[in-house]
Amino acid sequence: MHIETGSKASPQHYSSQALEHLGLVAGMYDELGLGELIDRVMVQDESSRIISLGQSVKAMVLNGLGFA
């Protein structure tokens, strides 16, 4: 029985998801400064972008370029 509500039903349902290696990959991407390096090296029109090229590449890496 739930102490606060006095009912047998649980007020919250928890779920979990496997993140596998994505946290490690994202952490190393940031630690190595790959996004900043890409942004420095590549010529880009920042006025026409919502996110930088470095952030776009990070998203593609984390999505596995469609192979995940």
PyMOL Python script that loads the backbone (N, CA, C, O; Angstrom):
from pymol import cmd

cmd.read_pdbstr("""\
ATOM      1  N   MET A   1       0.842  -1.170   0.000  1.00  0.00           N
ATOM      2  CA  MET A   1       0.000   0.000   0.000  1.00  0.00           C
ATOM      3  C   MET A   1       0.893   1.241   0.000  1.00  0.00           C
ATOM      4  O   MET A   1       1.896   1.295   0.712  1.00  0.00           O
ATOM      5  N   HIS A   2       0.521   2.223  -0.796  1.00  0.00           N
ATOM      6  CA  HIS A   2       1.275   3.467  -0.879  1.00  0.00           C
ATOM      7  C   HIS A   2       0.985   4.303   0.359  1.00  0.00           C
ATOM      8  O   HIS A   2      -0.174   4.496   0.726  1.00  0.00           O
ATOM      9  N   ILE A   3       2.021   4.792   0.991  1.00  0.00           N
ATOM     10  CA  ILE A   3       1.885   5.497   2.261  1.00  0.00           C
ATOM     11  C   ILE A   3       1.129   6.812   2.120  1.00  0.00           C
ATOM     12  O   ILE A   3       0.228   7.087   2.913  1.00  0.00           O
ATOM     13  N   GLU A   4       1.477   7.633   1.124  1.00  0.00           N
ATOM     14  CA  GLU A   4       0.878   8.961   1.003  1.00  0.00           C
ATOM     15  C   GLU A   4      -0.569   8.937   0.512  1.00  0.00           C
ATOM     16  O   GLU A   4      -1.399   9.701   1.005  1.00  0.00           O
ATOM     17  N   THR A   5      -0.878   8.078  -0.444  1.00  0.00           N
ATOM     18  CA  THR A   5      -2.227   8.068  -1.024  1.00  0.00           C
ATOM     19  C   THR A   5      -3.152   7.069  -0.361  1.00  0.00           C
ATOM     20  O   THR A   5      -4.372   7.200  -0.470  1.00  0.00           O
ATOM     21  N   GLY A   6      -2.609   6.075   0.323  1.00  0.00           N
ATOM     22  CA  GLY A   6      -3.436   5.050   0.944  1.00  0.00           C
ATOM     23  C   GLY A   6      -4.003   4.056  -0.045  1.00  0.00           C
ATOM     24  O   GLY A   6      -4.832   3.224   0.325  1.00  0.00           O
ATOM     25  N   SER A   7      -3.576   4.123  -1.291  1.00  0.00           N
ATOM     26  CA  SER A   7      -4.081   3.196  -2.296  1.00  0.00           C
ATOM     27  C   SER A   7      -3.026   2.143  -2.597  1.00  0.00           C
ATOM     28  O   SER A   7      -1.858   2.277  -2.230  1.00  0.00           O
ATOM     29  N   LYS A   8      -3.461   1.116  -3.262  1.00  0.00           N
ATOM     30  CA  LYS A   8      -2.536   0.051  -3.653  1.00  0.00           C
ATOM     31  C   LYS A   8      -1.814   0.380  -4.952  1.00  0.00           C
ATOM     32  O   LYS A   8      -0.791  -0.229  -5.268  1.00  0.00           O
ATOM     33  N   ALA A   9      -2.337   1.332  -5.699  1.00  0.00           N
ATOM     34  CA  ALA A   9      -1.717   1.705  -6.977  1.00  0.00           C
ATOM     35  C   ALA A   9      -0.505   2.588  -6.744  1.00  0.00           C
ATOM     36  O   ALA A   9      -0.519   3.467  -5.882  1.00  0.00           O
ATOM     37  N   SER A  10       0.508   2.355  -7.491  1.00  0.00           N
ATOM     38  CA  SER A  10       1.716   3.174  -7.427  1.00  0.00           C
ATOM     39  C   SER A  10       1.462   4.494  -8.158  1.00  0.00           C
ATOM     40  O   SER A  10       0.945   4.469  -9.274  1.00  0.00           O
ATOM     41  N   PRO A  11       1.809   5.658  -7.566  1.00  0.00           N
ATOM     42  CA  PRO A  11       1.534   6.937  -8.216  1.00  0.00           C
ATOM     43  C   PRO A  11       2.417   7.209  -9.424  1.00  0.00           C
ATOM     44  O   PRO A  11       2.046   8.029 -10.264  1.00  0.00           O
ATOM     45  N   GLN A  12       3.565   6.561  -9.548  1.00  0.00           N
ATOM     46  CA  GLN A  12       4.480   6.800 -10.658  1.00  0.00           C
ATOM     47  C   GLN A  12       4.908   5.468 -11.251  1.00  0.00           C
ATOM     48  O   GLN A  12       5.065   4.475 -10.541  1.00  0.00           O
ATOM     49  N   HIS A  13       5.088   5.465 -12.534  1.00  0.00           N
ATOM     50  CA  HIS A  13       5.596   4.281 -13.213  1.00  0.00           C
ATOM     51  C   HIS A  13       6.956   4.625 -13.779  1.00  0.00           C
ATOM     52  O   HIS A  13       7.113   5.635 -14.464  1.00  0.00           O
ATOM     53  N   TYR A  14       7.920   3.805 -13.500  1.00  0.00           N
ATOM     54  CA  TYR A  14       9.275   4.042 -13.957  1.00  0.00           C
ATOM     55  C   TYR A  14       9.591   3.118 -15.123  1.00  0.00           C
ATOM     56  O   TYR A  14       9.093   1.994 -15.197  1.00  0.00           O
ATOM     57  N   SER A  15      10.411   3.600 -16.014  1.00  0.00           N
ATOM     58  CA  SER A  15      10.885   2.775 -17.112  1.00  0.00           C
ATOM     59  C   SER A  15      12.367   3.064 -17.309  1.00  0.00           C
ATOM     60  O   SER A  15      12.876   4.096 -16.873  1.00  0.00           O
ATOM     61  N   SER A  16      13.027   2.164 -17.952  1.00  0.00           N
ATOM     62  CA  SER A  16      14.452   2.354 -18.206  1.00  0.00           C
ATOM     63  C   SER A  16      14.735   2.126 -19.686  1.00  0.00           C
ATOM     64  O   SER A  16      13.998   1.431 -20.385  1.00  0.00           O
ATOM     65  N   GLN A  17      15.807   2.723 -20.129  1.00  0.00           N
ATOM     66  CA  GLN A  17      16.256   2.559 -21.502  1.00  0.00           C
ATOM     67  C   GLN A  17      17.747   2.312 -21.484  1.00  0.00           C
ATOM     68  O   GLN A  17      18.468   2.876 -20.661  1.00  0.00           O
ATOM     69  N   ALA A  18      18.201   1.484 -22.375  1.00  0.00           N
ATOM     70  CA  ALA A  18      19.627   1.206 -22.488  1.00  0.00           C
ATOM     71  C   ALA A  18      20.288   2.291 -23.333  1.00  0.00           C
ATOM     72  O   ALA A  18      19.927   2.475 -24.496  1.00  0.00           O
ATOM     73  N   LEU A  19      21.241   3.000 -22.767  1.00  0.00           N
ATOM     74  CA  LEU A  19      21.972   4.027 -23.508  1.00  0.00           C
ATOM     75  C   LEU A  19      23.200   3.454 -24.197  1.00  0.00           C
ATOM     76  O   LEU A  19      23.779   4.075 -25.089  1.00  0.00           O
ATOM     77  N   GLU A  20      23.586   2.263 -23.769  1.00  0.00           N
ATOM     78  CA  GLU A  20      24.736   1.558 -24.311  1.00  0.00           C
ATOM     79  C   GLU A  20      25.969   2.453 -24.339  1.00  0.00           C
ATOM     80  O   GLU A  20      26.384   2.935 -23.285  1.00  0.00           O
ATOM     81  N   HIS A  21      26.560   2.690 -25.483  1.00  0.00           N
ATOM     82  CA  HIS A  21      27.818   3.427 -25.582  1.00  0.00           C
ATOM     83  C   HIS A  21      27.639   4.904 -25.899  1.00  0.00           C
ATOM     84  O   HIS A  21      28.634   5.622 -25.998  1.00  0.00           O
ATOM     85  N   LEU A  22      26.407   5.388 -26.061  1.00  0.00           N
ATOM     86  CA  LEU A  22      26.197   6.756 -26.539  1.00  0.00           C
ATOM     87  C   LEU A  22      26.753   7.821 -25.599  1.00  0.00           C
ATOM     88  O   LEU A  22      27.275   8.837 -26.058  1.00  0.00           O
ATOM     89  N   GLY A  23      26.648   7.604 -24.303  1.00  0.00           N
ATOM     90  CA  GLY A  23      27.202   8.559 -23.351  1.00  0.00           C
ATOM     91  C   GLY A  23      28.706   8.658 -23.451  1.00  0.00           C
ATOM     92  O   GLY A  23      29.271   9.748 -23.361  1.00  0.00           O
ATOM     93  N   LEU A  24      29.357   7.522 -23.636  1.00  0.00           N
ATOM     94  CA  LEU A  24      30.820   7.518 -23.784  1.00  0.00           C
ATOM     95  C   LEU A  24      31.248   8.221 -25.069  1.00  0.00           C
ATOM     96  O   LEU A  24      32.209   8.989 -25.073  1.00  0.00           O
ATOM     97  N   VAL A  25      30.536   7.956 -26.151  1.00  0.00           N
ATOM     98  CA  VAL A  25      30.884   8.571 -27.438  1.00  0.00           C
ATOM     99  C   VAL A  25      30.676  10.080 -27.365  1.00  0.00           C
ATOM    100  O   VAL A  25      31.531  10.848 -27.808  1.00  0.00           O
ATOM    101  N   ALA A  26      29.543  10.508 -26.807  1.00  0.00           N
ATOM    102  CA  ALA A  26      29.269  11.946 -26.696  1.00  0.00           C
ATOM    103  C   ALA A  26      30.296  12.618 -25.786  1.00  0.00           C
ATOM    104  O   ALA A  26      30.746  13.728 -26.071  1.00  0.00           O
ATOM    105  N   GLY A  27      30.662  11.957 -24.705  1.00  0.00           N
ATOM    106  CA  GLY A  27      31.654  12.516 -23.789  1.00  0.00           C
ATOM    107  C   GLY A  27      33.015  12.671 -24.429  1.00  0.00           C
ATOM    108  O   GLY A  27      33.676  13.693 -24.246  1.00  0.00           O
ATOM    109  N   MET A  28      33.443  11.666 -25.180  1.00  0.00           N
ATOM    110  CA  MET A  28      34.742  11.745 -25.848  1.00  0.00           C
ATOM    111  C   MET A  28      34.727  12.781 -26.971  1.00  0.00           C
ATOM    112  O   MET A  28      35.723  13.469 -27.196  1.00  0.00           O
ATOM    113  N   TYR A  29      33.614  12.892 -27.666  1.00  0.00           N
ATOM    114  CA  TYR A  29      33.475  13.902 -28.723  1.00  0.00           C
ATOM    115  C   TYR A  29      33.689  15.292 -28.129  1.00  0.00           C
ATOM    116  O   TYR A  29      34.409  16.118 -28.690  1.00  0.00           O
ATOM    117  N   ASP A  30      33.049  15.534 -26.979  1.00  0.00           N
ATOM    118  CA  ASP A  30      33.195  16.835 -26.309  1.00  0.00           C
ATOM    119  C   ASP A  30      34.590  17.009 -25.724  1.00  0.00           C
ATOM    120  O   ASP A  30      35.186  18.079 -25.845  1.00  0.00           O
ATOM    121  N   GLU A  31      35.116  15.957 -25.088  1.00  0.00           N
ATOM    122  CA  GLU A  31      36.435  16.025 -24.444  1.00  0.00           C
ATOM    123  C   GLU A  31      37.542  16.310 -25.464  1.00  0.00           C
ATOM    124  O   GLU A  31      38.473  17.067 -25.184  1.00  0.00           O
ATOM    125  N   LEU A  32      37.433  15.703 -26.636  1.00  0.00           N
ATOM    126  CA  LEU A  32      38.442  15.915 -27.676  1.00  0.00           C
ATOM    127  C   LEU A  32      38.249  17.228 -28.425  1.00  0.00           C
ATOM    128  O   LEU A  32      39.126  17.648 -29.181  1.00  0.00           O
ATOM    129  N   GLY A  33      37.108  17.877 -28.221  1.00  0.00           N
ATOM    130  CA  GLY A  33      36.851  19.155 -28.874  1.00  0.00           C
ATOM    131  C   GLY A  33      36.613  19.028 -30.368  1.00  0.00           C
ATOM    132  O   GLY A  33      36.924  19.946 -31.126  1.00  0.00           O
ATOM    133  N   LEU A  34      36.063  17.897 -30.797  1.00  0.00           N
ATOM    134  CA  LEU A  34      35.873  17.682 -32.230  1.00  0.00           C
ATOM    135  C   LEU A  34      34.881  18.673 -32.835  1.00  0.00           C
ATOM    136  O   LEU A  34      35.089  19.148 -33.951  1.00  0.00           O
ATOM    137  N   GLY A  35      33.817  18.988 -32.121  1.00  0.00           N
ATOM    138  CA  GLY A  35      32.835  19.939 -32.633  1.00  0.00           C
ATOM    139  C   GLY A  35      33.428  21.312 -32.836  1.00  0.00           C
ATOM    140  O   GLY A  35      33.186  21.956 -33.856  1.00  0.00           O
ATOM    141  N   GLU A  36      34.211  21.767 -31.861  1.00  0.00           N
ATOM    142  CA  GLU A  36      34.852  23.076 -31.977  1.00  0.00           C
ATOM    143  C   GLU A  36      35.865  23.093 -33.110  1.00  0.00           C
ATOM    144  O   GLU A  36      35.990  24.094 -33.816  1.00  0.00           O
ATOM    145  N   LEU A  37      36.589  21.996 -33.290  1.00  0.00           N
ATOM    146  CA  LEU A  37      37.560  21.899 -34.375  1.00  0.00           C
ATOM    147  C   LEU A  37      36.862  21.975 -35.730  1.00  0.00           C
ATOM    148  O   LEU A  37      37.306  22.697 -36.622  1.00  0.00           O
ATOM    149  N   ILE A  38      35.779  21.237 -35.880  1.00  0.00           N
ATOM    150  CA  ILE A  38      35.024  21.269 -37.136  1.00  0.00           C
ATOM    151  C   ILE A  38      34.500  22.677 -37.399  1.00  0.00           C
ATOM    152  O   ILE A  38      34.567  23.165 -38.527  1.00  0.00           O
ATOM    153  N   ASP A  39      33.979  23.329 -36.361  1.00  0.00           N
ATOM    154  CA  ASP A  39      33.445  24.689 -36.523  1.00  0.00           C
ATOM    155  C   ASP A  39      34.531  25.692 -36.909  1.00  0.00           C
ATOM    156  O   ASP A  39      34.259  26.646 -37.638  1.00  0.00           O
ATOM    157  N   ARG A  40      35.767  25.483 -36.423  1.00  0.00           N
ATOM    158  CA  ARG A  40      36.869  26.387 -36.756  1.00  0.00           C
ATOM    159  C   ARG A  40      37.370  26.180 -38.168  1.00  0.00           C
ATOM    160  O   ARG A  40      37.698  27.143 -38.862  1.00  0.00           O
ATOM    161  N   VAL A  41      37.432  24.918 -38.603  1.00  0.00           N
ATOM    162  CA  VAL A  41      38.034  24.582 -39.897  1.00  0.00           C
ATOM    163  C   VAL A  41      37.076  24.810 -41.061  1.00  0.00           C
ATOM    164  O   VAL A  41      37.494  25.263 -42.127  1.00  0.00           O
ATOM    165  N   MET A  42      35.808  24.504 -40.868  1.00  0.00           N
ATOM    166  CA  MET A  42      34.831  24.588 -41.953  1.00  0.00           C
ATOM    167  C   MET A  42      34.263  26.006 -42.062  1.00  0.00           C
ATOM    168  O   MET A  42      33.944  26.638 -41.055  1.00  0.00           O
ATOM    169  N   VAL A  43      34.144  26.488 -43.285  1.00  0.00           N
ATOM    170  CA  VAL A  43      33.520  27.783 -43.533  1.00  0.00           C
ATOM    171  C   VAL A  43      32.018  27.571 -43.482  1.00  0.00           C
ATOM    172  O   VAL A  43      31.484  26.691 -44.157  1.00  0.00           O
ATOM    173  N   GLN A  44      31.328  28.393 -42.667  1.00  0.00           N
ATOM    174  CA  GLN A  44      29.883  28.244 -42.546  1.00  0.00           C
ATOM    175  C   GLN A  44      29.221  29.598 -42.382  1.00  0.00           C
ATOM    176  O   GLN A  44      29.800  30.530 -41.823  1.00  0.00           O
ATOM    177  N   ASP A  45      28.015  29.688 -42.873  1.00  0.00           N
ATOM    178  CA  ASP A  45      27.219  30.902 -42.751  1.00  0.00           C
ATOM    179  C   ASP A  45      26.365  30.766 -41.494  1.00  0.00           C
ATOM    180  O   ASP A  45      25.302  30.146 -41.524  1.00  0.00           O
ATOM    181  N   GLU A  46      26.830  31.345 -40.396  1.00  0.00           N
ATOM    182  CA  GLU A  46      26.159  31.170 -39.107  1.00  0.00           C
ATOM    183  C   GLU A  46      24.778  31.812 -39.068  1.00  0.00           C
ATOM    184  O   GLU A  46      23.944  31.413 -38.256  1.00  0.00           O
ATOM    185  N   SER A  47      24.518  32.793 -39.920  1.00  0.00           N
ATOM    186  CA  SER A  47      23.204  33.450 -39.912  1.00  0.00           C
ATOM    187  C   SER A  47      22.110  32.544 -40.473  1.00  0.00           C
ATOM    188  O   SER A  47      20.933  32.743 -40.171  1.00  0.00           O
ATOM    189  N   SER A  48      22.478  31.559 -41.278  1.00  0.00           N
ATOM    190  CA  SER A  48      21.475  30.667 -41.863  1.00  0.00           C
ATOM    191  C   SER A  48      21.385  29.322 -41.146  1.00  0.00           C
ATOM    192  O   SER A  48      20.700  28.418 -41.627  1.00  0.00           O
ATOM    193  N   ARG A  49      22.061  29.170 -40.010  1.00  0.00           N
ATOM    194  CA  ARG A  49      22.075  27.899 -39.289  1.00  0.00           C
ATOM    195  C   ARG A  49      21.393  28.018 -37.942  1.00  0.00           C
ATOM    196  O   ARG A  49      21.460  29.056 -37.285  1.00  0.00           O
ATOM    197  N   ILE A  50      20.732  26.938 -37.536  1.00  0.00           N
ATOM    198  CA  ILE A  50      20.176  26.849 -36.196  1.00  0.00           C
ATOM    199  C   ILE A  50      21.227  26.250 -35.255  1.00  0.00           C
ATOM    200  O   ILE A  50      21.387  26.694 -34.119  1.00  0.00           O
ATOM    201  N   ILE A  51      21.944  25.226 -35.755  1.00  0.00           N
ATOM    202  CA  ILE A  51      23.039  24.627 -34.993  1.00  0.00           C
ATOM    203  C   ILE A  51      24.287  24.631 -35.873  1.00  0.00           C
ATOM    204  O   ILE A  51      24.197  24.779 -37.092  1.00  0.00           O
ATOM    205  N   SER A  52      25.429  24.469 -35.257  1.00  0.00           N
ATOM    206  CA  SER A  52      26.688  24.517 -36.003  1.00  0.00           C
ATOM    207  C   SER A  52      26.953  23.183 -36.703  1.00  0.00           C
ATOM    208  O   SER A  52      26.293  22.181 -36.431  1.00  0.00           O
ATOM    209  N   LEU A  53      27.923  23.194 -37.598  1.00  0.00           N
ATOM    210  CA  LEU A  53      28.316  21.966 -38.280  1.00  0.00           C
ATOM    211  C   LEU A  53      28.871  20.942 -37.294  1.00  0.00           C
ATOM    212  O   LEU A  53      28.641  19.742 -37.447  1.00  0.00           O
ATOM    213  N   GLY A  54      29.597  21.409 -36.286  1.00  0.00           N
ATOM    214  CA  GLY A  54      30.130  20.501 -35.274  1.00  0.00           C
ATOM    215  C   GLY A  54      29.036  19.777 -34.519  1.00  0.00           C
ATOM    216  O   GLY A  54      29.162  18.586 -34.231  1.00  0.00           O
ATOM    217  N   GLN A  55      27.964  20.484 -34.196  1.00  0.00           N
ATOM    218  CA  GLN A  55      26.830  19.857 -33.518  1.00  0.00           C
ATOM    219  C   GLN A  55      26.102  18.890 -34.448  1.00  0.00           C
ATOM    220  O   GLN A  55      25.629  17.841 -34.009  1.00  0.00           O
ATOM    221  N   SER A  56      26.013  19.238 -35.720  1.00  0.00           N
ATOM    222  CA  SER A  56      25.384  18.348 -36.699  1.00  0.00           C
ATOM    223  C   SER A  56      26.159  17.049 -36.836  1.00  0.00           C
ATOM    224  O   SER A  56      25.567  15.971 -36.883  1.00  0.00           O
ATOM    225  N   VAL A  57      27.471  17.146 -36.898  1.00  0.00           N
ATOM    226  CA  VAL A  57      28.312  15.956 -37.017  1.00  0.00           C
ATOM    227  C   VAL A  57      28.169  15.097 -35.762  1.00  0.00           C
ATOM    228  O   VAL A  57      28.109  13.871 -35.861  1.00  0.00           O
ATOM    229  N   LYS A  58      28.115  15.714 -34.594  1.00  0.00           N
ATOM    230  CA  LYS A  58      27.934  14.960 -33.351  1.00  0.00           C
ATOM    231  C   LYS A  58      26.620  14.187 -33.383  1.00  0.00           C
ATOM    232  O   LYS A  58      26.581  13.024 -32.982  1.00  0.00           O
ATOM    233  N   ALA A  59      25.548  14.815 -33.853  1.00  0.00           N
ATOM    234  CA  ALA A  59      24.253  14.135 -33.951  1.00  0.00           C
ATOM    235  C   ALA A  59      24.329  12.956 -34.910  1.00  0.00           C
ATOM    236  O   ALA A  59      23.763  11.897 -34.639  1.00  0.00           O
ATOM    237  N   MET A  60      25.026  13.132 -36.029  1.00  0.00           N
ATOM    238  CA  MET A  60      25.157  12.030 -36.986  1.00  0.00           C
ATOM    239  C   MET A  60      25.976  10.886 -36.402  1.00  0.00           C
ATOM    240  O   MET A  60      25.653   9.718 -36.618  1.00  0.00           O
ATOM    241  N   VAL A  61      27.021  11.211 -35.670  1.00  0.00           N
ATOM    242  CA  VAL A  61      27.841  10.178 -35.042  1.00  0.00           C
ATOM    243  C   VAL A  61      27.009   9.400 -34.018  1.00  0.00           C
ATOM    244  O   VAL A  61      27.064   8.171 -33.979  1.00  0.00           O
ATOM    245  N   LEU A  62      26.247  10.110 -33.197  1.00  0.00           N
ATOM    246  CA  LEU A  62      25.443   9.437 -32.186  1.00  0.00           C
ATOM    247  C   LEU A  62      24.309   8.616 -32.786  1.00  0.00           C
ATOM    248  O   LEU A  62      23.902   7.611 -32.203  1.00  0.00           O
ATOM    249  N   ASN A  63      23.797   9.024 -33.929  1.00  0.00           N
ATOM    250  CA  ASN A  63      22.765   8.245 -34.613  1.00  0.00           C
ATOM    251  C   ASN A  63      23.352   7.132 -35.441  1.00  0.00           C
ATOM    252  O   ASN A  63      22.602   6.344 -36.018  1.00  0.00           O
ATOM    253  N   GLY A  64      24.654   7.037 -35.523  1.00  0.00           N
ATOM    254  CA  GLY A  64      25.311   5.960 -36.245  1.00  0.00           C
ATOM    255  C   GLY A  64      25.195   6.079 -37.751  1.00  0.00           C
ATOM    256  O   GLY A  64      25.345   5.088 -38.467  1.00  0.00           O
ATOM    257  N   LEU A  65      24.929   7.285 -38.240  1.00  0.00           N
ATOM    258  CA  LEU A  65      24.800   7.527 -39.672  1.00  0.00           C
ATOM    259  C   LEU A  65      23.794   6.559 -40.303  1.00  0.00           C
ATOM    260  O   LEU A  65      23.950   6.158 -41.457  1.00  0.00           O
ATOM    261  N   GLY A  66      22.758   6.187 -39.535  1.00  0.00           N
ATOM    262  CA  GLY A  66      21.699   5.326 -40.047  1.00  0.00           C
ATOM    263  C   GLY A  66      21.932   3.862 -39.840  1.00  0.00           C
ATOM    264  O   GLY A  66      21.087   3.055 -40.226  1.00  0.00           O
ATOM    265  N   PHE A  67      23.048   3.474 -39.243  1.00  0.00           N
ATOM    266  CA  PHE A  67      23.347   2.059 -39.051  1.00  0.00           C
ATOM    267  C   PHE A  67      22.979   1.544 -37.678  1.00  0.00           C
ATOM    268  O   PHE A  67      23.101   0.347 -37.419  1.00  0.00           O
ATOM    269  N   ALA A  68      22.525   2.428 -36.779  1.00  0.00           N
ATOM    270  CA  ALA A  68      22.200   2.004 -35.404  1.00  0.00           C
ATOM    271  C   ALA A  68      20.833   1.366 -35.351  1.00  0.00           C
ATOM    272  O   ALA A  68      20.388   0.949 -34.281  1.00  0.00           O
TER     273      ALA A  68
END
""", "prot")
cmd.dss("prot")
cmd.show_as("cartoon", "prot")
cmd.util.cbc("prot")
cmd.orient("prot")
